[in-house]
Amino acid sequence: MECCYRNQSDGLVVLRSDEEDFYMEKVVFPFDMISFNAPAAAKIMVWGYSNGSVEIVDSFVAGETNV
């Protein structure tokens, strides 16, 4: 399934998924948009720098739209 992600923050983020049959790590620069393929229902975590450390700042499921 083709997915798109737009980094709307002014900092670098890393998209990461470590599902059983799917592994991905992609760096997304500020205000960039990337597209990638992922299995339907794969959980994608968005890691970023927040409060002085690296932490999950957002997450989404491939194939689900967030309005």
N, C-alpha and C positions, 0 to 999 in steps of 0.2 A: 504494500500500500504506500503510495507517495504521500509524504507529509511535508509541511512547511512550518518554519519557525522564524519569527522576527524578533530580534533582540531590541527591545524598546528602551533599554537602560543605557546609561552612559558609561558602563563598565563591561569588561569582557565576561562572558559566561561560557560554561561547558555543558553541552547536552550529553547525558550519559544514560545508558540502559544496559543492564546486565541480566536480562531475562535468560531462562534456561537455554533456549536455542537462538538467542539473538544478543549480540554485544555491539555496542556503538559508543564512541566518544568523539564529539565534534566541538571545536572551538568556534564561537560566534562572536565576532567583533561588534562593538557598539553600533546600533542602528542598522546592522546588516540583516539580510534575510537569507536563509539557506533552505534547500529542499533535500530530502533524503528518503530512502525506502525503509520501511519497518513493518513487521507483521501487525495485523490488526490486533488491537487490545494490548500492545506492548506498552509498558509504563516507561515514560521518559522523564528523567529528573533533570532539572536545570540548576546547576551549581554556580554560585557566584560569591563574590567577596562582600560580606555584610558584617557590620559591627566588629571589624577587626579580625575576622576569620573567614574561612571558606565554609559555606553551608548551602544546603538546598534552599533556593529562593523561590522555586516554583516547580510544578510537575504537571504532566498531562498524559493522557492515554491516546495512543495513535488511533486515528479514526473517529475520535470524538471531537466535536467542535465546542469551543468555549465562547460564549456570547457575553 
